[in-house]
Amino acid sequence: MDTLPNVNTRRGGENPSSAGLTSCALPEAQSIVSAESSHTGVSTRYAPSSSMSLDRKQTAASHWYALRCTYGREKNACEYLEKKGVSVFCPTIKVVKLVQGKRKVVTESRLPNILFAYGTEDQIKSFVYDNVNLPYVRFYYRHSHVDRRIEKTPMIVPNSQMESLRIICESEAGNIVVPSGVVPKFRKGQLVRVTAGAFTGVTGRVTRWHGQQRVAVVVGDVVAVATAYVPSAFLEIITP
């Protein structure tokens, strides 16, 4: 399912198409509503709001990079990068909050403090190291041992994982989860590909969450995103 870089993204530039992700969730709850709470009557619907397909002319050295945004400012970073013509992936969800006894629809990040940007390492570094306009954006790094020292390199996210994240975030199915603090748990399951249903094309690890079988996409130590329930008949085992 290595279809990127045609994943629906948001981007500035000359040819914007449809993408960035928004969702609707109007629950019978009196607090912040998450997609996890669909069993209480939440109807979660994902619909692309704006998008930009990637420029096929970008060099082979271009990749998706995971970026960390402090203080929940990933929306600001996304908008800035879009204006500079950079392809980004920053899914959002609409939730309902009670403000002074009244319901208010609020758009929030689906992946808090995380942003994905596409380009060469040098291109993305030029923004990450821009302490004037983007002082709150930094790379997530992979660490490796070289002799007695530890080297760190900016984390590249494979196209197949980005495509799986897109499918999950754009799905109209409810009960999708973005758990925090349990990334290691989601690495243990069998590697599978979803072959039918709302999550067709997702590649990830089988896991159980709240008593249901799901497929989780784990991006390094950064984030894990899990589908809603997927029956075994919809799963194809991927052998090494």
C-alpha positions in Angstrom: 0.0 0.0 0.0 2.9 2.2 -0.8 0.8 4.7 -2.7 2.3 7.9 -1.3 3.3 10.6 -2.0 -0.3 10.8 -3.3 -1.7 10.8 0.2 -4.3 13.5 0.7 -2.5 16.3 2.4 -2.7 20.0 3.0 -0.4 22.3 1.1 0.0 25.8 -0.1 1.3 26.6 -3.6 -0.2 26.9 -7.0 -2.4 23.8 -7.2 -4.4 23.2 -4.0 -6.8 20.4 -4.2 -9.0 18.9 -1.5 -7.6 17.6 1.8 -6.6 18.5 5.5 -9.0 16.7 7.6 -12.0 17.8 9.6 -14.6 15.7 11.4 -18.0 16.2 13.0 -18.9 14.8 16.3 -22.1 15.9 18.0 -22.5 13.7 21.1 -24.8 13.7 24.1 -21.9 14.5 26.4 -21.0 17.4 28.7 -17.3 17.4 28.1 -14.8 17.2 25.3 -15.9 14.5 22.9 -13.5 12.0 21.4 -14.0 9.5 18.7 -13.5 6.8 21.3 -16.9 7.6 22.8 -19.0 6.5 19.8 -20.7 3.9 21.9 -22.5 6.7 23.7 -24.1 7.9 20.5 -21.3 10.0 19.0 -21.4 10.1 15.2 -17.9 10.8 13.9 -17.6 11.7 10.3 -14.4 12.6 8.5 -14.6 14.8 5.4 -11.6 16.4 3.6 -11.8 20.1 3.9 -8.8 21.1 1.8 -6.0 19.1 0.2 -2.9 19.3 -1.9 -1.5 16.3 -3.6 2.2 16.1 -3.6 4.3 17.4 -6.5 5.5 14.4 -8.4 8.5 16.4 -9.6 10.0 16.4 -6.1 13.2 14.5 -5.9 13.6 10.9 -4.8 15.3 12.2 -1.7 12.0 13.7 -0.4 10.3 12.0 2.5 7.7 12.5 5.2 9.2 13.8 8.5 7.6 13.7 11.9 7.7 17.1 13.6 7.0 18.1 17.2 5.1 21.3 17.9 5.1 22.6 21.5 2.1 24.1 23.2 -0.4 22.8 20.7 0.7 25.1 18.0 0.7 22.5 15.2 -2.2 24.4 13.4 0.0 27.5 13.3 2.9 25.6 11.9 0.7 23.8 9.4 -0.6 27.1 8.1 2.8 28.6 7.8 4.3 25.7 6.0 1.3 25.6 3.6 2.0 29.2 2.7 5.6 28.3 1.9 4.4 25.5 -0.5 5.2 22.6 1.8 3.0 19.5 1.8 1.8 18.7 5.3 -0.5 16.2 7.1 -2.2 17.5 10.2 -5.6 15.8 10.6 -8.3 17.5 12.7 -11.5 16.6 14.4 -14.5 18.6 15.4 -15.7 18.1 18.9 -18.4 19.7 21.1 -17.7 21.4 24.3 -20.0 23.0 26.8 -19.1 26.6 27.2 -21.1 28.5 29.9 -23.9 25.9 29.5 -24.0 26.2 25.7 -22.7 23.7 23.1 -19.8 25.0 21.0 -18.2 23.1 18.1 -14.4 23.3 18.2 -11.9 22.0 15.7 -9.0 20.3 17.4 -5.9 18.4 16.2 -6.4 14.7 15.8 -2.8 14.1 16.7 -1.9 16.7 19.3 1.5 18.4 19.1 2.4 16.4 15.9 2.8 17.5 12.3 4.0 15.6 9.3 5.8 17.5 6.5 7.1 16.3 3.1 10.3 17.3 1.5 14.0 16.8 1.4 15.9 16.8 4.7 17.5 20.1 3.9 14.2 21.7 2.9 12.5 20.6 6.2 15.6 21.6 8.2 15.3 25.1 6.9 12.0 25.4 8.6 12.8 23.5 11.7 15.8 25.6 12.4 13.9 28.8 11.7 13.8 30.2 15.2 12.2 33.4 14.1 9.0 32.0 12.5 8.9 28.5 13.8 10.7 28.4 17.2 8.2 25.8 18.5 8.8 23.2 15.8 11.4 20.5 16.1 12.2 17.1 14.6 11.4 13.8 16.2 14.6 11.8 16.0 15.7 8.2 15.7 18.6 7.3 17.9 21.3 4.8 16.9 24.5 3.6 18.5 27.7 4.2 16.5 30.7 2.8 18.4 30.4 4.5 21.8 28.3 7.4 20.8 24.6 7.8 20.1 23.7 9.5 16.8 20.3 11.0 16.1 18.7 11.5 12.7 15.4 13.1 11.8 12.6 10.5 11.8 11.4 9.5 8.4 7.9 8.1 8.2 7.4 5.5 5.5 4.9 6.2 2.8 2.9 3.1 3.7 2.5 4.3 7.3 1.4 7.8 6.1 -1.2 6.2 3.8 -2.5 4.1 6.6 -2.8 7.2 8.9 -4.7 9.0 6.2 -7.1 6.1 5.7 -7.9 5.9 9.4 -8.3 9.6 9.9 -10.5 10.0 6.9 -12.7 7.0 7.7 -16.3 7.8 8.6 -16.2 4.9 11.1 -16.5 6.0 14.7 -14.6 4.6 17.7 -11.2 5.4 16.3 -8.6 5.8 19.0 -5.4 7.8 19.4 -4.2 6.5 22.8 -1.4 8.2 24.5 1.4 6.6 26.5 0.8 3.1 25.2 2.8 3.0 22.0 4.9 0.0 23.1 1.7 -2.1 23.6 0.7 -1.7 20.0 4.0 -3.0 18.6 3.4 -6.6 19.7 0.7 -7.8 17.4 0.7 -9.7 14.1 1.5 -7.5 11.1 -1.6 -7.4 8.8 -3.2 -5.6 6.0 -6.9 -4.7 6.0 -8.5 -6.0 2.8 -12.2 -4.9 3.2 -14.4 -2.5 5.0 -13.8 1.2 6.0 -10.1 0.7 6.6 -9.2 -1.2 3.4 -5.5 -0.6 2.7 -4.4 0.0 6.3 -1.2 -1.9 7.3 -0.4 -2.3 10.9 -0.4 -4.5 14.0 -3.4 -6.4 15.4 -4.2 -5.2 18.8 -7.1 -5.3 21.3 -8.4 -2.1 22.8 -11.5 -1.9 25.0 -12.2 -5.5 24.2 -12.3 -5.1 20.4 -9.9 -6.3 17.7 -8.3 -3.4 15.9 -5.3 -2.6 13.7 -2.8 -0.1 15.0 -0.4 2.1 13.1 2.7 2.9 15.2 5.0 5.7 14.2 8.3 5.2 16.0 7.9 6.3 19.6 5.8 9.2 18.5 2.2 8.1 18.2 -0.1 5.1 17.7 -3.4 5.3 15.9 -5.9 2.4 16.0 -8.9 1.7 13.7 -12.3 0.8 15.0 -13.2 -2.9 15.2 -12.0 -5.0 12.3 -13.2 -8.6 11.9 -10.6 -11.3 11.3 -12.1 -12.0 7.9 -11.0 -8.6 6.8 -7.3 -9.2 7.7 -4.5 -10.5 5.6 -1.4 -11.6 7.5 1.9 -10.1 6.2 4.7 -12.6 6.5 8.3 -11.3 6.8 
